[in-house]
Structures are given as structure tokens and as C-alpha cells.
Amino acid sequence: MPKMKTKAAARKRFEFTGTGRIKRKHAYHSHILTKKETTQKRNLDHTALVSRDDEKRVKRMLLA
């Protein structure tokens, strides 16, 4: 039986922290930035952690 492949889309979007949590980027920061306030764009620039409810689902995509 062949090995299970990691989901390529998830591999590009998520990253593990040193403690095993999963980092993600904020949405709404890729285009149409002229109408957004500077404060909003600055806050969207930081990384966030995947919520505990979604961690199991994301880990399954990454470690499959």
C-alpha cells in the first residue's frame, strides 16, 4: 500500500511552532488593500494560531 501524501495546499499554508501548535496567516491581506485602514492591514500582517477545535483537522492534513 502506498504512503499517504501530505496535502500540498495545507503544507503551503500552515507551519508548526516549537511547542507543536500550528501557525496560520490572516485572511484579507492579499489584495484590494487600498480601501483598508492602515491599522487593519498592520493587524492582519501578524501570524495567528489555529484554534484548538481545528487543530486535529489540520494535523491530519499535514501528517497524513
HELIX and SHEET records of a PDB file:
HELIX    1   1 ALA A    8  ARG A   13  1                                   6    
HELIX    2   2 THR A   38  LEU A   44  1                                   7    
HELIX    3   3 ARG A   52  LEU A   63  1                                  12    
SHEET    1   A 3 GLU A  15  PHE A  16  0                                        
SHEET    2   A 3 ILE A  22  ARG A  24 -1                                        
SHEET    3   A 3 ALA A  48  LEU A  49 -1                                        
END                                                                             
